[in-house]
Amino acid sequence: MLLVAFCFALSTLAATCSADTQVGKCKENMCEMAGSTEICTECKDQGNVPIDGICKPQNDNAVTTAGCKKKAGDNVDASSVRCEQCDAANHFLYKGGCYSKDATPGNQMCKTVTTNGICAEAATTKNYFVVPGATKTDQSVVWCGDVEGVTLGDGKKYTGVDGCTTCEKPEQATDAPKAATCNACGGGKIVKTVDGVTSCVEEADCNNGYFVDSRNGKKCSKCASSCKTCENTETQCTSCTEATPYLKKEDDSETGTCVNQGDCPATHYIDEAAKTCTTCTSGGAKDCKTCEKNGDGAVCKECPDSDKTIFGLNKKSCVASCPANSTPKATGQDSQVCECNEGLQPNTESTECRPISNCNTEHCLECTGEGADKEVCTKCLSEYYLTPTSQCVSDCTTLKGYYGDDSGKKTCKKCNDACVECKGEGADKCTACPAGKMLQYTDADTPANGGTCMNQCSVSSTNDGCAECGAQIGGTAYCSKCKNAQQAPLDGNCAANTRTRFCTTVSNGACTQCENNYFLKDGGCYQTNRQPGKQVCTTVQGGKCTKCASGLTADNGDCSNKRCHLSCETCTAANDANACATCSTGYYKPQSAGTKCNPCSEGLAGCRQCTVSSTDAFMCLEMGDGTSDNTGGSTNKSGLSTGAIAGISVAVIVVVGGLVGFLCWWFICRGKA
């Protein structure tokens, strides 16, 4: 059976003749395969017609036996090259020739023939189908893979399916062509049915609401209406439609059923991001009455009204009593949760308390080379983030140009190149911009969510917009005067003083007195909780700045002469390197209580951003190339940084080298003297 199917899969239409029985007898390019037999569909010489696929002279007994006639019923003559009907018993018309149902290749096409030469039943191999409504002058059988098909005398057309090897006859055609219903395909393809129409497709193309169905032979079947995608069976959904958007899974498999939020039971939890309804147990929460999403999994929300009434460690279970080395603590909601005793922490499964790691890196939970000079922290305590140099910080804004990524292992990730500082990933999450760019918040009412860095102020070419860009903040130009005399600059952009009144007195496109909660600078009003005002001022009163961003008191609202030394972020005296309260990016205080900030490169060569630990140990947070120095930023036991040690080593080498040189000169030169 497989061999027959393979042979029919090789059937081709109108090709060059190659068999000895056809060459020189069949018209050029009028041969094709019928199963494993090459047949002729039109003879080369007039007076010859195809009988069982081979050209025979018009007066040959085989022509008479087959009943080969012209369309009107006349005998073929010296001009004939094809048969147009076959009126002999057990013979039928196929592509210009008469074929016997009892001989090869006719027996591979047709099983039963009517008395007027029409194939009434296709061969049992089903590699061909009978044509509904065919007459004795029509081709009444078609190969399953014949996409050209046949057009009957009444104009109705019937075709096979590209790549099809076995099929069933189509319904009666109306105005549009009708294709066979394919049962099997060749070349490794499978049958796909869409709205009753079959086609042959690659398994990889059976998707978008369809799946490879391996039941009773492979085919491409349609998923259930609730599934957007599925696999194995039509009801094993892998994603859902908007009507029932949540994939409800009963185990750790990737398939489930699609439900509404209300149909997600209490023993499951909704994950909005993943659009899943997952069992509490699969999310890592055991013996809960109800649970909810937390991080990458679930935690118990309610415990059952039985003996297990206490939340276990990290609320990952409900227990009758807390595990060893832990204590139940009140949650403030008439419930208790188990917490590990001091110096201990829950294990990964939150089933027991284990000693906190012996990593030397401050706030480090897991590390390689624990306690060694080359120790590298790989995971921080839950409330800390891992920096590029394997240090742990509570806030990634400690690192300028980085943000805290809470997905998976908490790490400090670099901001988009468009940002100087940011809230998260993407060019629309900037919270500070480089010189020459100004920040446009995505939502003006929630500046903490960040925005996009746009080009700095430019004078408008229309009658509206900015007239003068005279305000300079952080190397970026902002508007200082508007073309519309009724407007004034708000946070560096022209705005109407109507919906939100920010300016007490507008004069010729500029503000001369700001409202409370704003401060005046260069003809515009600014706010301290957003860019660019927060670069200038932190406290306002009566429409003026009272405390500058440098930490110094404003001079009658003016902060232009209240700048710190470049090593200080905030200070207690202007332009004084020994009066730093906090350090600028790239500097650190060797002693946290000190007032002088040193370059990070003094603590470790090549270090770009740094800080000190709670014990005043130097910590490099970012190297010059923005990556780790692969040392974990560790310090020696004495508290000296690796950079300091390197500096001392170089100094010792220089001193010793000088001494050796002097002694050589003394003994050699003095000896000659």
C-alpha positions in Angstrom: 0.0 0.0 0.0 2.8 2.4 0.9 4.5 1.6 -2.4 1.4 2.3 -4.4 0.9 5.6 -2.5 4.6 6.5 -3.3 4.1 5.7 -7.0 1.1 7.9 -7.2 2.9 10.7 -5.3 5.3 10.7 -8.2 2.6 11.2 -10.7 3.3 14.3 -12.9 1.4 16.2 -15.5 2.4 16.7 -19.1 6.0 15.8 -19.1 8.7 14.7 -21.6 8.3 11.0 -22.6 11.0 8.6 -21.5 9.6 5.0 -22.0 10.5 3.1 -25.2 6.8 2.6 -25.9 6.2 6.4 -26.0 9.4 8.0 -27.6 8.7 8.9 -31.2 5.0 8.0 -30.9 3.6 10.4 -28.3 3.4 14.1 -29.0 6.3 16.0 -27.3 5.6 16.8 -23.6 2.3 14.9 -23.6 3.4 12.0 -21.4 2.5 11.7 -17.7 2.6 9.1 -15.0 -0.5 7.1 -14.0 0.8 5.4 -10.9 4.0 3.6 -12.0 3.1 3.6 -15.7 4.0 6.3 -18.2 1.0 7.1 -20.4 0.5 9.2 -23.5 -2.4 11.8 -23.6 -2.0 12.8 -27.2 -0.3 10.9 -30.1 2.3 12.5 -32.3 1.1 11.1 -35.7 -2.5 11.6 -37.0 -4.4 8.4 -37.2 -3.0 7.2 -33.9 -4.9 7.3 -30.5 -3.9 6.4 -26.9 -5.3 3.0 -25.8 -4.3 2.0 -22.2 -1.8 4.8 -22.5 0.0 3.7 -25.6 -0.5 5.1 -29.2 -2.3 2.6 -31.5 -3.2 3.0 -35.2 -6.9 3.9 -35.8 -7.5 0.5 -37.5 -5.9 -1.5 -34.7 -8.1 -4.1 -33.1 -7.3 -2.5 -29.7 -8.9 0.7 -30.8 -12.1 -1.1 -31.8 -12.1 -3.2 -28.6 -11.8 0.0 -26.5 -14.6 1.7 -28.3 -12.5 4.8 -29.0 -14.8 7.3 -30.8 -15.1 11.0 -31.7 -17.2 13.2 -29.5 -20.2 12.9 -31.8 -19.9 9.1 -31.8 -18.1 8.7 -35.1 -15.2 6.3 -35.5 -11.8 7.9 -35.2 -10.1 8.6 -38.5 -6.8 9.4 -40.2 -6.8 12.9 -38.5 -7.4 11.7 -35.0 -4.8 11.9 -32.2 -7.1 11.4 -29.2 -10.2 9.6 -28.1 -13.2 11.7 -27.1 -15.4 8.9 -25.7 -15.1 5.1 -25.0 -18.3 3.2 -25.7 -17.0 -0.4 -25.2 -17.7 -2.4 -22.1 -15.4 -1.9 -19.1 -13.6 1.0 -20.8 -13.5 4.7 -19.7 -12.2 8.0 -21.0 -9.1 9.5 -19.3 -7.0 12.4 -20.7 -7.6 11.6 -24.4 -7.3 7.9 -24.1 -9.5 4.8 -23.5 -8.6 2.6 -20.6 -9.7 -0.9 -19.5 -10.7 -1.2 -15.8 -9.3 -4.7 -15.9 -5.7 -3.9 -17.2 -2.8 -1.7 -16.1 -2.9 1.3 -15.6 -6.7 1.5 -15.8 -7.2 -0.8 -12.9 -5.3 1.6 -10.7 -7.7 4.4 -11.6 -11.2 2.8 -11.8 -13.0 -0.2 -10.3 -16.5 0.1 -11.9 -17.5 1.4 -15.3 -21.1 2.1 -16.5 -22.3 0.8 -19.9 -21.8 4.1 -21.5 -18.1 4.4 -20.6 -18.2 6.4 -17.4 -16.1 5.5 -14.4 -18.6 5.0 -11.5 -16.3 3.9 -8.7 -12.6 4.8 -8.2 -10.0 2.0 -7.6 -9.8 0.8 -4.0 -6.4 2.5 -3.5 -8.3 5.8 -3.6 -5.5 7.5 -5.5 -8.2 8.8 -7.9 -11.7 10.1 -7.5 -14.8 9.9 -9.8 -16.1 13.2 -11.2 -19.7 13.9 -10.1 -22.1 14.4 -13.1 -19.6 13.4 -15.8 -21.0 12.2 -19.2 -19.5 9.7 -21.6 -17.6 12.5 -23.4 -16.1 13.9 -20.2 -13.1 12.6 -18.3 -14.8 10.8 -15.4 -11.9 10.1 -13.1 -9.2 12.5 -11.7 -5.9 11.8 -9.8 -6.0 13.1 -6.2 -3.0 15.4 -6.7 -4.1 16.9 -10.0 -4.6 20.6 -9.3 -5.5 21.3 -13.0 -8.4 18.8 -12.8 -11.1 18.5 -15.4 -13.8 20.8 -16.7 -17.0 19.1 -17.8 -19.0 19.9 -20.9 -21.5 21.9 -18.7 -18.6 24.1 -17.5 -18.3 22.6 -13.9 -14.7 22.1 -12.8 -13.3 19.5 -10.4 -9.7 19.3 -9.1 -7.4 17.3 -6.9 -5.4 18.8 -4.0 -1.7 19.7 -4.3 0.4 17.0 -2.7 -2.6 14.7 -2.0 -2.1 10.9 -2.5 -5.5 9.5 -1.5 -8.9 11.3 -1.5 -12.7 11.2 -1.7 -14.8 12.7 -4.5 -16.0 16.3 -3.9 -19.6 17.4 -3.8 -21.5 18.4 -6.9 -20.0 21.7 -8.2 -22.1 24.8 -8.7 -20.4 28.0 -10.1 -17.1 27.6 -8.3 -14.6 24.7 -8.8 -14.8 21.8 -6.3 -11.7 20.1 -5.0 -11.5 16.5 -3.7 -11.4 15.8 0.0 -7.9 14.7 0.7 -7.3 11.8 3.1 -3.5 11.6 3.0 -0.5 13.6 1.6 2.9 12.7 0.3 6.3 14.2 1.0 5.9 14.2 4.7 3.0 16.6 4.7 -0.3 16.2 6.6 -3.9 17.0 5.7 -5.4 20.3 7.1 -9.1 21.0 6.9 -10.4 24.5 7.0 -14.1 25.1 6.6 -14.5 21.8 4.8 -11.6 22.4 2.4 -8.6 20.2 2.6 -4.9 21.0 1.8 -1.5 19.4 2.4 0.8 21.3 4.7 4.1 20.9 6.5 3.8 20.0 10.2 5.7 23.2 11.1 2.9 25.2 9.3 0.1 23.5 11.3 -0.3 26.3 13.9 -2.3 29.5 14.7 -5.4 27.7 16.0 -4.4 24.3 14.5 -2.3 21.4 15.9 -0.6 18.2 14.7 -3.2 15.5 15.6 -1.5 12.1 15.9 -4.7 10.2 16.6 -5.5 7.6 13.8 -2.7 8.9 11.6 -1.2 12.4 11.6 -3.4 15.3 10.4 -3.7 19.1 11.1 -6.8 19.6 13.2 -8.5 22.7 14.5 -8.2 23.7 18.1 -11.4 24.1 20.2 -13.0 27.5 19.9 -11.8 28.5 23.4 -8.1 27.8 22.5 -6.0 30.3 20.7 -3.3 27.6 20.3 -3.3 23.9 21.4 -1.3 20.7 21.1 -2.0 16.9 21.1 -5.8 17.3 21.2 -8.2 20.1 20.3 -9.0 20.8 24.0 -5.4 20.8 25.3 -4.9 24.6 25.0 -1.5 26.3 25.2 -2.9 29.8 25.0 -6.4 31.3 25.1 -8.7 33.7 23.2 -9.9 37.0 24.7 -13.3 35.5 25.5 -11.7 33.1 28.0 -8.3 34.6 28.5 -6.7 32.5 31.3 -5.1 29.1 30.8 -6.1 26.8 33.7 -3.5 24.2 34.4 -3.9 21.3 36.8 -0.2 20.3 36.9 3.2 21.4 35.6 2.3 20.7 32.0 2.2 23.4 29.3 -1.4 22.7 28.4 -4.8 23.3 30.1 -8.3 24.6 29.5 -9.3 28.2 29.0 -11.5 30.0 31.6 -12.7 33.4 32.7 -11.3 34.9 35.9 -14.4 33.9 37.7 -14.0 30.3 36.8 -10.4 30.1 38.2 -11.1 28.2 41.5 -9.8 29.1 44.9 -7.2 26.4 44.7 -5.6 28.3 41.9 -4.2 31.8 41.4 -4.3 34.3 38.5 -1.1 35.4 36.8 -2.1 38.4 34.8 1.3 38.7 32.9 1.3 35.0 31.9 -2.5 34.9 31.5 -2.7 31.6 33.5 -4.8 30.1 36.2 -2.3 27.9 38.0 -2.7 25.6 41.0 -1.3 26.9 44.3 0.9 23.8 44.5 2.4 24.4 41.1 3.2 27.9 42.2 5.1 26.5 45.2 2.4 27.2 47.8 1.2 24.1 49.7 -1.8 23.3 51.8 -3.4 26.7 51.2 -7.1 27.4 51.3 -6.5 30.2 48.8 -3.3 31.7 47.3 -2.1 34.6 45.2 0.8 35.4 42.9 4.1 36.6 44.4 7.3 36.9 42.4 7.7 33.9 40.1 5.2 31.8 42.0 2.5 31.9 44.6 2.1 32.4 48.3 -0.7 31.4 50.6 -3.4 34.0 51.0 -5.6 32.1 53.4 -5.1 28.9 55.5 -7.7 26.2 55.8 -10.0 26.2 58.9 -8.3 23.1 60.3 -5.2 22.4 62.2 -2.9 24.1 59.6 -3.8 27.7 60.5 -0.3 29.3 60.5 1.5 30.6 57.4 4.8 28.8 56.9 8.1 30.3 56.0 7.7 33.0 53.3 3.9 32.1 53.3 4.8 29.2 51.0 2.6 26.8 53.0 0.1 26.5 55.8 1.3 24.6 58.8 0.1 23.4 62.2 3.4 24.6 63.8 6.5 26.4 62.6 9.6 24.4 61.6 12.6 24.2 63.8 14.6 27.4 64.5 11.6 29.6 63.5 9.0 31.6 65.4 5.4 32.5 64.6 5.0 36.3 64.2 1.7 38.2 64.0 0.8 39.6 60.6 -1.7 42.1 61.9 -4.5 40.3 60.1 -5.5 37.8 62.8 -3.0 35.4 61.5 0.6 34.4 62.1 3.6 33.7 59.8 6.7 31.7 60.6 10.0 33.6 60.5 13.5 32.2 60.9 15.4 33.1 64.0 18.3 35.6 63.9 21.2 34.4 61.8 19.0 31.9 59.9 17.1 32.1 56.7 14.6 29.9 54.8 16.0 27.4 52.4 15.0 27.6 48.7 11.8 25.5 49.3 10.9 27.6 52.3 10.5 24.4 54.4 13.4 24.9 56.9 15.7 27.5 58.3 19.4 27.3 57.5 22.4 29.4 58.6 22.9 32.6 56.5 25.9 32.2 54.2 29.5 32.9 55.2 30.1 35.1 52.2 32.3 38.1 53.0 30.5 40.4 50.6 28.1 42.5 52.6 24.4 41.5 52.2 25.3 38.5 50.0 23.2 35.4 50.1 25.1 33.1 47.7 28.7 33.3 46.4 31.5 31.4 44.8 34.8 31.1 46.5 33.1 31.8 49.8 35.4 33.6 52.2 38.3 33.7 49.8 40.1 36.8 48.3 38.5 36.0 45.0 35.0 35.5 46.4 32.2 36.6 43.9 28.7 37.2 45.1 26.1 35.6 42.8 22.9 36.4 44.7 22.0 39.1 47.3 19.6 39.0 50.2 16.0 39.4 49.1 15.9 43.2 49.8 19.2 43.9 47.9 20.3 44.0 44.3 23.4 42.5 42.7 25.6 45.1 40.9 27.8 44.5 37.8 30.8 44.1 40.2 29.0 41.4 42.3 28.3 43.8 45.3 24.9 44.1 47.0 23.0 47.4 47.3 19.6 48.2 48.6 18.9 50.7 45.8 20.2 50.6 42.2 20.0 54.3 41.9 23.2 54.2 44.0 24.7 53.4 40.6 24.1 56.2 38.2 22.7 54.9 34.9 21.2 51.7 36.4 17.8 50.5 37.6 16.7 47.6 39.8 15.3 44.6 37.9 13.0 42.6 40.2 12.4 39.8 37.7 14.1 36.6 38.8 17.4 37.2 40.6 17.3 40.9 41.6 20.1 42.7 39.7 21.1 46.3 38.8 20.7 46.6 35.0 22.0 49.4 32.8 19.6 52.0 31.6 18.8 52.5 27.9 21.6 54.5 26.2 19.2 57.4 25.8 19.0 57.9 29.6 21.4 59.1 32.2 19.2 57.8 34.9 16.1 55.6 34.6 13.2 53.9 36.3 13.3 50.7 34.2 14.1 49.2 30.8 13.4 51.2 27.7 14.0 54.7 26.3 10.6 55.7 27.8 11.7 55.0 31.4 14.3 57.8 31.7 14.3 59.9 34.9 17.3 62.1 33.9 18.8 63.0 30.5 22.2 63.8 29.1 23.2 67.4 28.4 21.4 68.8 25.4 18.3 66.7 26.1 15.2 67.4 28.1 12.9 64.9 29.8 9.3 64.6 28.6 7.3 62.6 31.1 5.1 59.8 29.8 2.4 60.9 32.3 2.8 64.4 33.8 0.8 63.3 36.8 3.2 60.5 37.7 6.8 61.7 37.1 8.2 58.8 39.1 7.4 56.5 36.1 9.9 58.4 33.9 9.7 59.5 30.3 11.6 60.1 27.1 14.6 62.3 26.4 13.8 64.9 23.8 15.8 67.7 22.1 16.5 70.7 24.2 14.6 74.0 23.8 14.7 75.8 20.4 13.1 79.1 19.4 9.7 78.4 17.7 9.3 79.4 14.1 5.5 80.0 14.6 3.6 82.6 16.6 3.3 80.1 19.4 5.9 78.2 21.5 9.2 79.5 22.9 10.7 82.9 22.1 13.9 82.7 24.1 15.8 79.6 25.4 17.7 81.5 28.1 17.5 79.0 31.0 20.4 76.6 31.4 20.1 73.6 33.7 22.5 70.7 33.7 23.9 71.6 30.3 20.4 71.7 28.7 18.6 74.8 27.4 15.1 75.5 28.6 12.5 78.2 27.6 12.8 81.5 29.5 10.2 83.5 27.5 7.1 82.5 25.4 5.9 84.0 22.2 2.3 84.0 23.5 2.3 86.9 26.0 -0.3 85.2 28.1 1.8 82.1 28.6 4.9 81.4 30.7 7.5 78.6 31.0 6.5 75.8 33.3 9.3 73.3 34.0 11.1 74.7 30.9 8.1 74.5 28.4 5.5 77.2 27.5 2.2 76.6 29.2 -1.1 78.4 29.8 -1.5 79.7 33.3 -5.1 78.6 33.5 -5.9 75.0 34.2 -3.1 74.7 36.8 -2.1 78.1 38.1 1.6 78.1 38.6 2.5 81.8 38.0 1.2 84.7 40.1 2.3 87.3 37.6 2.8 86.7 33.8 4.5 89.5 32.0 5.1 89.5 28.2 5.5 85.7 28.0 7.5 85.2 31.2 6.8 84.8 34.9 8.0 87.3 37.5 6.4 85.7 40.6 5.6 82.0 41.0 2.8 80.4 43.1 3.5 78.4 46.2 5.0 74.9 45.5 6.9 76.4 42.6 10.2 78.4 42.4 11.2 81.1 39.9 14.2 80.7 37.6 15.0 82.6 34.4 11.5 83.7 33.7 9.9 80.3 34.4 8.4 78.3 37.3 9.8 74.9 38.3 8.8 72.1 40.6 11.2 70.3 42.9 9.7 66.8 42.4 10.5 66.5 38.6 13.1 67.4 36.0 14.7 69.8 35.5 13.7 71.6 38.7 15.0 68.9 41.0 18.5 69.5 39.7 18.3 73.1 41.1 16.1 73.1 44.3 14.7 70.8 47.0 12.6 73.1 49.1 10.4 76.1 48.2 8.4 78.7 50.0 6.4 81.7 48.7 7.3 81.0 45.1 11.0 81.0 45.7 13.7 78.3 46.3 14.9 78.2 49.9 17.2 75.2 49.8 19.3 74.3 46.7 19.8 70.8 45.4 23.4 71.2 46.6 22.1 71.2 50.2 23.0 74.9 50.6 20.6 77.7 51.5 19.4 79.7 48.5 20.4 83.4 48.2 17.0 85.1 47.9 15.7 82.2 45.7 19.0 82.1 43.7 21.1 78.9 43.6 23.5 80.0 40.9 26.3 80.6 43.4 25.5 77.7 45.6 27.4 75.0 43.9 29.5 72.3 45.6 33.0 71.2 44.7 32.9 68.8 41.7 33.6 65.9 44.1 30.6 66.6 46.2 26.9 65.8 45.4 25.7 67.9 48.4 27.8 70.0 50.7 28.0 72.3 53.7 30.1 75.0 52.0 30.3 76.1 48.3 33.3 75.0 46.2 35.0 73.4 49.2 36.5 69.9 48.6 36.6 69.3 52.4 32.9 70.2 52.9 31.1 67.3 51.2 28.0 65.9 52.8 27.5 63.3 50.0 29.8 62.4 47.1 29.3 62.9 43.4 29.2 59.9 41.0 32.8 58.6 40.7 33.8 59.6 44.2 33.6 58.1 47.7 34.3 58.9 51.3 37.1 56.8 52.8 35.4 57.3 56.1 31.6 57.5 56.1 31.7 60.3 58.7 34.3 62.3 56.8 33.8 65.4 54.7 36.2 64.7 51.8 35.4 62.6 48.7 38.2 60.7 46.8 38.0 59.5 43.2 36.9 55.8 42.9 40.0 55.1 40.9 42.1 55.7 44.1 40.3 52.8 45.7 40.6 50.5 42.7 42.3 51.4 39.4 39.7 51.6 36.7 36.7 51.8 39.1 34.1 54.3 37.8 31.4 54.1 40.6 31.9 53.1 44.2 30.8 53.4 47.8 31.8 52.1 51.2 30.3 49.3 53.3 28.9 49.7 56.7 32.4 49.0 58.0 33.9 51.6 55.7 35.4 48.9 53.4 35.8 50.2 49.8 33.2 48.7 47.3 33.6 49.2 43.6 30.1 49.1 42.0 31.1 49.6 38.3 34.3 49.4 36.4 35.4 51.8 33.7 33.9 49.6 30.9 30.6 49.1 32.8 31.3 45.5 33.7 32.6 43.5 36.7 36.3 43.4 37.5 35.8 39.7 38.3 37.1 40.1 41.8 33.8 40.7 43.4 35.2 44.0 44.6 36.5 42.2 47.6 38.8 43.9 50.1 41.6 42.4 52.2 41.1 41.6 55.8 42.8 44.7 57.0 40.2 46.8 55.3 42.6 48.1 52.6 41.2 47.9 49.1 42.9 46.0 46.3 43.7 49.4 44.7 45.3 50.7 47.8 47.4 47.5 48.1 48.5 47.9 44.5 49.5 51.5 45.2 51.6 50.6 48.2 53.2 47.8 46.2 54.3 50.2 43.5 55.7 52.6 46.0 57.8 49.9 47.7 59.2 48.7 44.3 60.2 52.3 43.4 62.0 52.9 46.8 63.8 49.5 46.7 64.8 50.0 43.0 66.2 53.5 43.8 68.2 52.1 46.8 69.7 49.3 44.7 70.7 51.8 41.9 72.4 54.1 44.4 74.5 51.3 46.0 75.6 50.0 42.5 76.8 53.5 41.6 78.6 53.9 45.0 80.6 50.7 44.8 81.4 50.7 41.1 82.2 54.4 40.6 84.0 54.9 43.9 86.0 51.7 43.2 87.3 53.2 40.0 88.1 56.4 41.7 
